[in-house]
């Protein structure tokens, strides 16, 4: 009787069950995690992967409430203008946070139906990595691991603090 090979050790964990990754992103981030672990002895925590419209709206809502400049993060200004308008209109109408986020999600869902994807997360082409538990040298080691792995573009986002990775254009 053959003994099955041991499962590969994963040097990353998911913050919770809400984090879902596409197979291609998972394979690439696993390589980054292995490089990071080899350099630091530490594992990484993945905080976000594939999002639906409601999840995306919640993330943009949080950034707006916390005062982040969302225009530096999203390339499609026209699409973002629509989402921010929904936020502003719902806020000025005195709606609850849940209802404001719902108004934003409705705009994002309509955009998606029209083939417009404000974030690579909506297509399963992005992953976020927790950096709040990394020292400055560990953050540098992570950035080097991403660079050495070579398939991701890295954005160091400040609010809330995390690394956003998406596949580089081919």
C-alpha positions as CSV (number, residue, x, y, z in Angstrom):
1,X,0.0,0.0,0.0
2,X,1.4,3.4,-1.1
3,X,1.8,6.1,1.5
4,X,0.4,9.4,0.3
5,X,2.8,12.3,0.0
6,X,2.5,14.8,2.8
7,X,0.5,18.0,2.0
8,X,2.7,21.0,1.2
9,X,3.1,23.4,4.1
10,X,1.3,26.6,3.5
11,X,3.1,29.7,4.8
12,X,-0.1,31.7,4.8
13,X,-3.4,31.7,6.5
14,X,-6.8,33.3,5.8
15,X,-8.1,35.9,8.3
16,X,-11.4,34.0,8.2
17,X,-13.6,31.9,5.9
18,X,-14.8,35.0,4.0
19,X,-11.4,35.1,2.2
20,X,-11.7,33.2,-1.1
21,X,-8.9,33.2,-3.7
22,X,-8.9,32.2,-7.4
23,X,-6.6,29.3,-8.1
24,X,-4.1,31.4,-10.0
25,X,-3.8,34.1,-7.3
26,X,-3.6,31.4,-4.6
27,X,-0.7,29.6,-6.4
28,X,1.2,32.9,-6.9
29,X,0.6,34.1,-3.3
30,X,1.7,30.7,-2.0
31,X,5.1,31.3,-3.8
32,X,5.4,34.7,-2.2
33,X,4.5,33.3,1.2
34,X,7.2,30.6,0.8
35,X,9.9,33.2,-0.1
36,X,8.8,35.4,2.8
37,X,8.9,32.5,5.2
38,X,12.3,31.5,4.0
39,X,13.6,35.0,4.7
40,X,11.8,35.7,8.0
41,X,10.5,32.4,9.5
42,X,7.1,34.0,9.5
43,X,3.8,33.3,7.7
44,X,1.5,35.9,6.1
45,X,-2.2,36.5,6.7
46,X,-4.5,37.0,3.7
47,X,-7.2,39.4,4.6
48,X,-9.2,39.7,1.3
49,X,-9.5,38.0,-2.0
50,X,-12.5,37.7,-4.3
51,X,-15.2,40.2,-3.6
52,X,-18.8,40.7,-4.6
53,X,-20.4,44.1,-5.1
54,X,-21.5,44.4,-1.5
55,X,-18.0,43.5,-0.2
56,X,-16.4,46.0,-2.5
57,X,-18.8,48.7,-1.4
58,X,-18.0,48.0,2.3
59,X,-14.3,48.4,1.6
60,X,-14.8,51.7,-0.3
61,X,-17.2,52.9,2.4
62,X,-14.6,52.2,5.1
63,X,-11.9,54.1,3.2
64,X,-14.2,57.1,2.7
65,X,-15.3,57.2,6.4
66,X,-11.7,57.0,7.5
67,X,-10.7,59.8,5.2
68,X,-8.6,57.9,2.6
69,X,-8.1,59.4,-0.8
70,X,-9.8,56.6,-2.9
71,X,-9.0,58.4,-6.1
72,X,-5.3,57.4,-5.7
73,X,-6.3,53.7,-5.6
74,X,-8.8,53.2,-8.3
75,X,-7.9,53.8,-12.0
76,X,-11.4,54.2,-13.4
77,X,-12.3,57.7,-12.2
78,X,-15.7,57.7,-13.9
79,X,-16.7,54.4,-12.2
80,X,-15.4,55.7,-8.9
81,X,-17.3,59.0,-9.3
82,X,-20.5,57.0,-9.5
83,X,-19.7,55.0,-6.3
84,X,-18.7,58.2,-4.4
85,X,-21.8,60.0,-5.6
86,X,-23.9,57.1,-4.2
87,X,-22.0,57.5,-0.9
88,X,-22.5,61.2,-0.8
89,X,-26.2,61.2,-1.8
90,X,-27.0,58.4,0.7
91,X,-25.0,60.1,3.5
92,X,-26.7,63.5,2.8
93,X,-30.1,61.8,3.0
94,X,-29.2,60.6,6.5
95,X,-29.2,56.9,5.7
96,X,-27.6,54.3,8.0
97,X,-24.1,53.0,7.3
98,X,-25.7,49.7,6.1
99,X,-28.0,51.6,3.7
100,X,-25.2,53.8,2.4
101,X,-23.1,50.7,1.6
102,X,-26.1,49.1,-0.1
103,X,-26.6,52.2,-2.3
104,X,-22.9,51.9,-3.2
105,X,-23.2,48.2,-3.8
106,X,-26.1,48.7,-6.2
107,X,-23.9,51.1,-8.3
108,X,-21.0,48.6,-8.3
109,X,-23.4,45.7,-9.2
110,X,-24.8,47.7,-12.2
111,X,-21.2,48.5,-13.3
112,X,-20.3,44.9,-13.2
113,X,-23.4,44.0,-15.2
114,X,-22.1,46.5,-17.8
115,X,-18.6,44.9,-17.8
116,X,-17.0,47.6,-15.6
117,X,-14.9,46.3,-12.7
118,X,-13.7,49.0,-10.3
119,X,-11.4,46.6,-8.5
120,X,-9.4,43.6,-9.6
121,X,-10.9,41.9,-6.5
122,X,-14.2,41.7,-8.3
123,X,-12.6,39.5,-11.0
124,X,-10.7,37.3,-8.5
125,X,-7.5,38.9,-9.6
126,X,-6.3,40.4,-6.3
127,X,-5.3,39.6,-2.8
128,X,-4.7,41.7,0.3
129,X,-2.1,40.9,2.9
130,X,-2.1,42.0,6.5
131,X,0.9,44.2,7.4
132,X,-0.1,45.5,10.8
133,X,1.7,42.6,12.5
134,X,4.9,43.0,10.5
135,X,7.9,44.9,11.6
136,X,9.5,47.4,9.2
137,X,12.2,44.8,8.3
138,X,9.5,42.1,7.8
139,X,7.6,44.5,5.5
140,X,10.7,45.0,3.5
141,X,11.2,41.2,3.3
142,X,7.7,40.8,2.1
143,X,8.1,43.5,-0.6
144,X,11.3,41.7,-1.7
145,X,9.5,38.3,-1.8
146,X,6.8,39.9,-4.1
147,X,9.5,41.4,-6.3
148,X,11.5,38.1,-6.4
149,X,8.3,36.0,-7.2
150,X,7.7,38.5,-10.0
151,X,4.1,38.1,-11.0
152,X,2.4,40.7,-8.7
153,X,2.1,44.4,-8.7
154,X,2.2,45.6,-5.0
155,X,0.4,48.6,-3.6
156,X,1.1,49.6,0.0
157,X,-2.3,50.8,1.2
158,X,-2.5,52.8,4.3
159,X,-6.2,52.9,5.3
160,X,-6.7,50.3,6.7
161,X,-3.0,49.3,6.5
162,X,-2.4,46.3,4.2
163,X,-0.5,45.3,1.0
164,X,-2.7,44.9,-2.1
165,X,-1.4,42.6,-4.8
166,X,-2.7,42.0,-8.2
167,X,-1.2,40.2,-11.2
168,X,1.1,42.3,-13.4
169,X,-0.2,42.7,-17.0
170,X,1.2,40.1,-19.3
